[in-house]
Amino acid sequence: MGTCCKSCMTRMPFATLMATVMMLIGVGIFCGTMYRGASLSIIMFDHVFYMKLIWIEAIQIIFLCIAASMAALGFMILFVGFLATGATRHKVYRSWGSRLVGRVVCAVFMVITYILKIIWIVILCFLSIVTFLYTIFWKMCQSERIQTHKDCIDLDQFRFMFPADLREEDYKVCGEYEVKAFCKDGVEKAEVMFILATLSCLLIILSLVHYLMCLSANYAHIRGHEKFQELQEMQNLTEMEYSAASKDRF
């Protein structure tokens, strides 16, 4: 029982497994919070600024596709990690052809992971800007004069966020209903979602960096196993020649 357990432990790619768990947690939180944050933003812009953001609904579908794609990528890299770890590596990568395929697969996944890391860094930058803007909105909502409805929330300095044909009066959030729809129902809840999405994005980037290190190590292990295999074949050939020479002598 102990020997069997020890054998299984030596075949387990713990580093890749940890990166996969980080990836799944990060993608799950990211997609859930971004979906919720986008839904709250749609309702807020509709009730306060009378804007129909239909394109955000398409982005919500993209979030679900991202979750499925990243999860599939994580499990595929985990499978490669299992093949390149411990005694499994010695059984799978015996021939020259299998070792070549293993190295090519690792190299392809390294390129894909590197490209994804750049994409997620861009997403992180975008999310940081969105979170910063929503934090400014929340600070504006915290004003005592706004909460007592003595002043309006003036968003004139944020014209770049709105379409050019928006009416002048729509840049001001006034009245109990609009302030509540903007601050309490929209900004306050959406800001939390975007903060969590930003943190989950950091976790995804960290897992991708971890994947790159694991894939590089797997590539080196497969390449090193090829040299070890050649050395072992040379040693076996030398022993066979020595045995043949000993038989001829006697």
N, C-alpha and C positions, 0 to 999 in steps of 0.2 A: 504493500500500500504506500509506504513512504517513498520507495524507489519510483513508483508510478507517478506520484504527486510531484517529486523532484524533477522527473523527466518532462512533465507538463509545464512546470514553472520555467524550465530552461527554454521551452519553445514559445513562451509568451513574450510578445513585443511590448513591454510595459510603457516605453516612451511613446510609441505610436498610439497605444491604447489611451494613454493620458491625453494626448493631443486630440484624439477623436472625441473623448468625453467633453473636453473644453469646447471643441467645435460644435457639438450637438447642443450643449447648454447655451452657448453664445448665439447660435442661429435661432434656437427656439425663443429665447428672450427677445432677440432683435426683431424677428418677424411678428411676434405677438404684440410687442410695444409699438412698433411702427404701424401695424394694422390699426391698432386702437387709436394711436395719435393721429393718423390720417383721417380716421372716421370723425374724431372730435373736431379736427380742423375743418372738415367739410361742413359739419353742422354749424360751427361758429361763423364761417364765412357766408353761409347761406342765410342765417338768422340776423347777423349784424350788418354785413356789407351787401347782402342780396346778390351774392356771386355763386354761380353753379360751377363747382370744380369737378367736372366729369372726368377729367384726365387722372385725378387722384385715384379713382376707382380702378383704372387700369394698372396703376402702380401697386395697388393692394394685391392684385392678381400676380404681379411680378414678384412680390414678397414671398408668396406661396411657392412660386417656381424656384426662387432662390433657396428656400428652405429645403426643398426636395433635392435640388442639384448639389448643394453643399453636403447634405447628409449622404447622398450617393457617393460623392467624391471621398468623403471621410471613410466610409466602409471599404471602398476599393483600395485606398492607401493602407488601411488596416490589414486587408487581405494580403497585400504585397509585403507588409511587415511580418506577417506570420510566415510567409514563404521564405523570407530572408533571415530567419532567426533560428539559432540552435541547430539541433539535429535535422530539422525539416530542410534547412538550406543544403545540407550535405546529400539529402535524398533527392531533392528537386533539381538542383543545379549540378548534376554529375557530368553531363555531356557539354561539349563546347557550344552547341546550338542553344541549349536551355540557358546557359550562362549569358550568352549574347542577348537573348530575349529578355532575361531578367534585368540586365543593365539598361537596355533600351526602354523598358517599361519604367524603371526608376527615373531615367533621364526625362522621359515624357511627363511624368507626374511632377517632377521638379520644375519644369517649364510652366506647366499649368498652375502649380501652386504659387510660383513667383508672380505670374500675371494676375492671379486672383488677389495676391497680397497688395499689389499696386492699386487694383480696383477698390479693395476695401479701405485702403488709406484715403482714396478720393472720397469714398462714402463717409468716412470718419470726419474729413474736413467739412463736407456739406452738413453733416449732422451737428458738428460743433457750431457752425454758423446759425443753424436753425435753433438750437438750444440757447445760444446767446441772445437771439432776437426774442424768443419767448420769455427768457429771464428778464429782459428789459421791459417787455409788456407787463410782466407780473409786478415788477417794481413800480411801474406806473399805476397799476391797479391798487397797490398798497397805500397810495396817497390818501390821507384822511379826507381831503376835500372831494376826492373821487368816490370814496366809500359813502360819504354823506350826500352824494349827488349834487354838490354845489358847483362842481366844475365838470367839464367834459374831457374825455381822453382824446387828445389831439394827435393823430397819426400822420400829420402832414409831412413830417420828416422821413416817413417810410413810404413815400410815393412809389419808389422803385419796386415795391412788393405787389403793387396793385396795377390793374390795367389802366391804360391812358384815358379811357372813356368813363371812368368812375366819377360820379357826381361829387362836387366839392363838399356837400353836407355829409356824405358817407365817410369822409376822412375823420369825422368827429363821432365818438361813441358817447351818447348822452342818454339820460333817462335810466330808471331803475331796471327796466327789462333788458335794454341793450348792454348796460354795464354788467348785469348778472350773466347774460349770455356770452359776453366777451371774456370777463374775468373768471367768474366762478365755474361756469360750465365748459368754457373753452380753454383759456390759457392755463389756469391752475392745474387741470387734469392732464392736458397735453404736454405741459412742461415736464412733468414727472415721467411720462412715457418716453419723451425724447432724451431725457437724462439717462434712463435705463437703456435705451437703444444705443446711446453713445458708449456707455460702459460695456455693453455686450459686443459692440463693434471692436473695441480694444481687445476683448477676450478672443474674438475670432482672429484678429491679426496676430495675436500671440500664439494661437494654435497653429496658424499657417507657418509662422517662423519655426515652431517646433516641428511641424511636418517637414520643412525643408532640411532641418538638421537630421531627422530620422531617415529621410530618403537619401541624403548624402552618405550617411553611415551604411545604409543597406547597399548602396551602389559600391562603396568601398569593400564591404564584406563579400559581395558576389565576385568582385574583381580579385580580391585577395584569395578567395576560395579557388579561383581558376589557377592562380600561381601555385597554391598549395597542392591542387590536383596534379599539375604538371610535375612538381617536385616529387610527389608520391609515385607517379608513374615512372619517373627516372630512377627512383630508388628501387622500385620493384624490378625494373629492367636490369639494373646493376646486380641485384641479388640473384636474378635468374642467370645472368652471365657468369657470376661467381660460382653458382652451383654447377653449371655446365662445365666450367673449367676444372672444378674439383673432381667431377666424375671422370673426365678425360684423363686426369692425372693418375687415377687409380685403375 
